[in-house]
Amino acid sequence: MASVFRTTSTRALGTAALCVIALATSAIAQNSSPPPTAPEKVNSAKALKLPENAEVFGTAMPSVIKATAIVNGEVITQTDVDQRLALLAIAQGGEIPPGEVDRLRQQVLRNLIDETLQIQAAKTEKIEVKPADIDRTVLRVASGAKMTPAQFTTLLENGGSSIRSIRRQIEGEIAWQRLQQRKIEVTIGDDEVKAVIDKMNASKGTEEFRVGEIFLPTPPGGEAQTIENANKILDQLKNGASFAGYARQYSQSSSAAVGGDLGWMRPEQLPDAIAGVLRNMTPGTISNPIPNSGGVSIIAVQDTRRILTRDPRDDVLTLKQVSIMFPKGTTRQQAEPVVSRFAEAARSVAGCGGADKLAADFHAEIVQSDGTKLRDLPGTLQNIMVPMQVGQATPPYGNLEDGVRVLVICGRDEVDPNQPTFDDVYNQLNEERVNLRARRYLRDLRQDAVIEFR
């Protein structure tokens, strides 16, 4: 009977986390080529010819970045940093591990500096983000969290943040998007699109992975410190921290803005060091830090599939869920006889009509769900339901606090894999190139900025 109470549902993000994650815009680490008049750059400290035993003249600068800055004359205050840090705390469930606060505060300040540069650059190009534009986004996010804008504001204030801080994030995101549309142009040839489609067809049946990445660049001579930092992040992820949240704050890759999501990738599309690890990973796992060219990566596998091959987890289901609830204080010993009878009745439920009778017999709640992708269910349920037929019910699952339930399959529509269209591939290539140009553009903005720390 112990297995009857196995919990199969994953913990959903709280409302606060949903709000913050939907809006969080991290700084994107940018790389660019220097302008023609810039001095040549060499990726090695040896080029500087620094003496081994150097005398330091004057007082050394403090090693910790101060919490306020002036960016081209615009002030970032301690309050700005604190409120943005509080947004991350809300997304992490209300608190940040004490050992992470100082390091995360520095990252938040860097993010705010980049955000300020983006907004300033947009204003230089006469790009205006109107309050009404920001209002619409706030309303959309609040509605998605089943809140009014006023309730959303109260949530942020109770968490130590403010609506002003998140409106600033929204302004930065909209301004940067519009600036890219105006300043960045890329060209994608028809032959390039066709080559990608041909490669996908040639790879039919090959396994690919939905991959998330946190990338930390390694400065010359800083390999050990970068590995140490990566291990600290990994410890927090193992303790339940949000991978997407940490990717937004720490990752120095273009994917940081989308929580580190690289999308669907084949191992051969990634550096060899990462590919070798990826091939041995399963959904829901996170890698140890992986040294690779230029830095260290932590990767997470969210899902797997085979290219252009039908996957039963893409099937669309019509379901009925029958749930029996127990009074508060019910012990496991008291509940087991009821759950045993419930499990036995579910095995012979005989279709969705039988689900209604099952609910009536056990005075249970019943809920119908149409258009549910099998892939969207918790992993344990996916494995149980892949071979199930219409009319069958799962074993009972859940717990005494939230209820013990079964799912009955009322309908199952198979979904064939879609052949990638020309437009799909074109849009993907276009996005990749725009992101690359955007990284270079922001790098140039950083190089030209006058930034004072106070």
N, C-alpha and C positions, 0 to 999 in steps of 0.2 A: 503493500500500500504506500510505501514511502514515495514511490515514483509518481503517484497521483498528484502530489502537491508540488511537483517540480515547477518552478517559475520559468515561464518561457517568454514573457514579455520584456522588452528592453525598456529601461527607464527613459521616459520622454523628457525632452527639454522643458524646463519650466517656462512660464509665460515671459518672465523677465529675460531669460536667455534668448527666447525667440525674438523678442523685440530688439535686443542688442545685436544678435548675430545677423538679423536681417539688414541692419544698417551699418554694421562695423566696417569702416574703410581703413585698412592699414596702409602705412607707407609702403610703397613698392621699391624694392632695392633696384637701383638703376645702374646700368653700365653703358658707357658711351665712348666713342673715339674722341680724342682731344681735337680742338679746332686747329687749323693748319699752323697758326702762330704759336701754339702751345709747345712747351719743351717736351722732348721725347720721354715717354714713360716706360720704365722697365719694371717688370714684376719680380723684383728681387731687391732685398736690402743691401746686397753686395754692391750694387751700382752706386750706393751712397758713400761707400768707402769710409764707414764710421770707425773711429779708433776703439779698441777693446777696452782700454782703461781711460775713460774720459772724465775730466773734471767738470763739475756742474757749477756754473757761475750764477749767483743770485738764488732766489728762492724758487723751488720747484713748484710747478702748477699743481693744484689738487688733482688727484686721480679720478675723483668722482665728478661727473658732469653736474653742474648746479641745476636747480629745478626751474629756473626762469631763463628766458632768452629774449633778445630783440632781433627780429628777422627783417632786414631792410627797413628798420624803423618801426616795425609793428611788434608790440609787446605780447609775449606768451607768459602768463602769470602762474604763480604757484596754484591758484585756484583752478586755472585751466587744466593743469596737469592732474590735480587731485580729482577733479570731476571726471576726467577721461579715464583715470585709473579706476574710479568707482564703477564706470560702465563695464569694464572688464570683470570687476568683482561680481557684479550682478549676473553676468553671463556665466561665471564660474560657480554660481549657487550662493553668492553672498559674501565670499571671502577669498582672499589670495593667500597662499602659504607664506608665512612670515619670511622665510628665506628667499622668496622670490620678489619681495616688494621693491627693494632698492634697484635691482636689475631691471624690473619691469617698469619702474618709474622712468628710468633713463630711456627705455625703448619708447614709452609713451611720449616723452619730450621730442625724440627724433621724429615720431609720427606727426606730431603737431607742427614741427618745423616744416616738414614736407608738405603738409596740408596747407600751411600758410603760403608757401612758395607757389603752390598750384593755384590758389585763389588769387594771389597777386598777379601771376602770369595771365590768368583769364581776364582780369580787369584791365591789364595793359592792352589786351586785344579787344577791348570794349565789349567783353562778354558779360552780360548781366544775369545774375540768378535772382529772380524776383521772390519776395516773401511767399507769394501764392504758389510758386513751384515747390518750395520747401514745405508749405502747409499740406499740399497734396501727398507728399511722401510720408509726412508724419501721420496723416489720416490713414493712409494705406497700411502702414506698419501697425498702428494702434488697432485698426480693424482686424488685421490678421491675428492679433493677439486677443481679440474679442474685448477690446477696451475702447473707450472714447479717448480723444486727445487729452482731456482733463485727467482721466484716470491714469493715462500713460505718464503724464507730467508728475502726478503724485507718486507713481511707482519709482520714477527716476529720483525724485527728491528724497524719498524714504531710503533709497540706496546710497545717498550721498552725492548724487550727480545732479544734473539739471537738464531741462528741455533746451536751454541755450546751448549746452555742450553738444547735444546730439543734432541740433539744427545746424551747428557749425560743421559737423561731420557731413551732413547731407549737402550743405552748400559746397563743401570741398569736392565731394563726389560728382555732383552735377557740373560744377565749373570745369573740373578736369576732363570729364567726358566730352563736354562741348568744345573745350580747347583742342582735344585730340581730333575731333571731327573737322575742325577748321584748319589745323596746322599739319596734320599727318595724312599723307596720301601714299597708298601702296598700290602696286600693280600685280595682279595675278593673271597669268596666262592660261588659256584653255588647255594647253599641253600639260601644264603643271597639275591642273585638276584631274585630267585624264590619267596621268601617271599615278596619282594617289589612288584613284578608283581601281586601276589595274592591280596595284599592289594589294589592296584589300581583297579583291577577288582571288588573287593568287594565294592569299593567306587564309582562305575559307577553312574553318574548322580549327584554326590556331587559337590557343587560349590567350585571352587578354584580361587585364586586371583594372579595376577602378582604384586609382592610386591617389593617396594624399602624401604631401611632402612638406617637411620643415627643413629648410636649407640654411645653414650657418656658414658664412664665408670665413676662410682662414687667412689671416694676415701673415706675411712672411715671418717664420719663426714662432707662430702662435698655434701650431697644430695641437699641442697638449692642452692648452687653455680652451680651444674650441671643442675638443672632445669632452673635456670636463663640463663645459656649459651644456653640451648636448646630453650628457648623462643626467644632469640635473633636470632638464626638461623631460627626459624619458621617465625619470622617477615620478614626476608629477602626472604624466600621462598614465602610468601604471596605477596610480592612486585615484584615477577617475577624472582627471582634468580633461577639458575639451580639446581635442586635437585641433579642430578648426580655430578655436580661440587662441591657442598658443601659436598656431601658424600665422594668424593675423598679426600677432604682436612680435614674434621673434623671427619668422622666416624672412630671409632676404632674397626671395625669389618673386617673380612676377605673379605667381599663384597665391601669394600671401593675401591679396585682396579678396579671394574667394575661399579663404580658409585652407589654403594649401592643396585644393583639389586640382589634380592634373588631368582628370577625366579618364577615359578608357585608354590604356596603353598596353602595347606588347613589349615584352622584355627587351627585344632588340632595338626598340626605339629609345632606350635609356642607356646611360653610361654602363660599361661592362660591370663595374663594381656593384652598382645597384641592381642590374639585371640578374646577376648571379644570386643575389639574396631574394629578389622578387619571385623567382621561379619556385622557391621552396616555401612561400608564404601562403596562408589560407585567409579567407575573409574574416575580418575582425581582429587580425593580428597587427602588431607594431614591431618594426625592426629595431635592433640595436643601432647606435650611430654608425654610419657607413662613410669612411673617408673616400672622397672622390675628387676629381679635378676642381681645385679652387675652394674646397670647403668640405663640410660634413653634412650628410643628409640623414634624417629619420623618415622612414616611409611607413605608411599605413595602408593596408589592403581593405577596401570596403566591400568589394564584390568581385566575382569572376564570371566570365562567359566565354563562349567560343564564337569567333567571327562568322557572321552570316549563317549561323546554324541555329535552328529552332531550340529554344530553351524553355522547358515546361514552367520555369519560374516566371516567365513573362505571360503566362496564361492569365486571363481575366475571370475572376470568380464572382458568383452571386452566393452570398453566405447568410446563414442565420446563426446567431450566437445565443445559446441558452445558458443563463448564469443563475446559480443558486447562491444565495447570500446567507451568512451566518450571523446571529446576534453577537454583539460585542462581548468578548470574554469567553466565547466558545473555545474549548480546548481541542487539540488535534484528536485526542482519544474520543471525545464526544462527536466530532465531525466525521470520523472515518466510516462508521456504518452507513451514514447518509451518502457519502461520496462513493462508497462501494456500490450501493444500489443505483446511484446516478450513472456510474461508469457502465454497469451492466445494461441499463436501459438504453444508453447511448449506442452501445454496440449493435443493437437491433432497431435503431431509430427508423429505418426504412424511408428515407427521404424527408423532404422539407415539411410535408404534411405531418409526418411523425414528430418533427421538431416542435410543432405547436402542441401536440399531445404530451410530449416530454415536459415541456414548460408547464403545462396545466397540472400534470401529475406531481411535479415537485414544487409547485407554486413559485416557479422561477421567472426571471425576467427574460424577455426575448427581443432581440434587435436584428433587423435585416440590413445587410450592406450590399449594394450593387456596385459593379465595376471596380472591384478590389483586385489589384495585381498581386499575385502570389508572392512576387519578389518583395513587395512592401511589408509583408508580415515578418515577425521575428524569425530568425534563422532556424530555431528549433522546430517551429511550426512548418516552415517551408519544407524541411526534410521529411516531416511526417506526411504532409499533404501532397507532395509531388506524385506519389503512386496512387493516391486515393481517387475514387470514382464519384460521380454525381450521386447524391443520396447517402453517402457515408459521413460519419461523424468522427472527429478527432477524439483521442482519449481526453479525459478531463485535465485541465491545467489551471494554474492560478494560485491563490493562497486564501487563507481564512479571512484576512482583512478586506481584500478587494473582491472576493468571490471566486468560486470554482466554476469553470465554464467549459462548454464544448462548442466547436464550430461544425456546422453541417453544411456540406457543399450542395447548393441548390442548382447551380449552373456553372459550366466551365467552357470558356471560349478559348481555343488555341490561337496563338498569335505567331504568325510566320515572321522571320527576321526581315526587316526592310533593307532593300538594296540602297546604299547611299546615293543620294541624288547629286547632280552637278552642283546645285545651289548649296546643299549641305556642306560639301567638301570645300567649295569656294569660300563660304562664310568662315569655316574653321581656319583655312589658310590665311584669310584676311585678318582674322582676330589675332592670330599668332604674330603676324608681322606688325600690326598696329601696336600690340603690347611691347614688342621689341623696340620700336621707335619711341614709344612712350617712356620706356626705361631710360633710353639715351637722352630724351628731352629733359626729364627730371634731373638726371645727372648733371646736365649743363646748367640747369637752374641752381643747383646746389653749388656748383663751381663759381658761379657769378654772384652768389648772394653775399651780403655782409651780415654776419651773425655774431652777436655778442652774448656771452653768458654772464648773468648777474647772480 
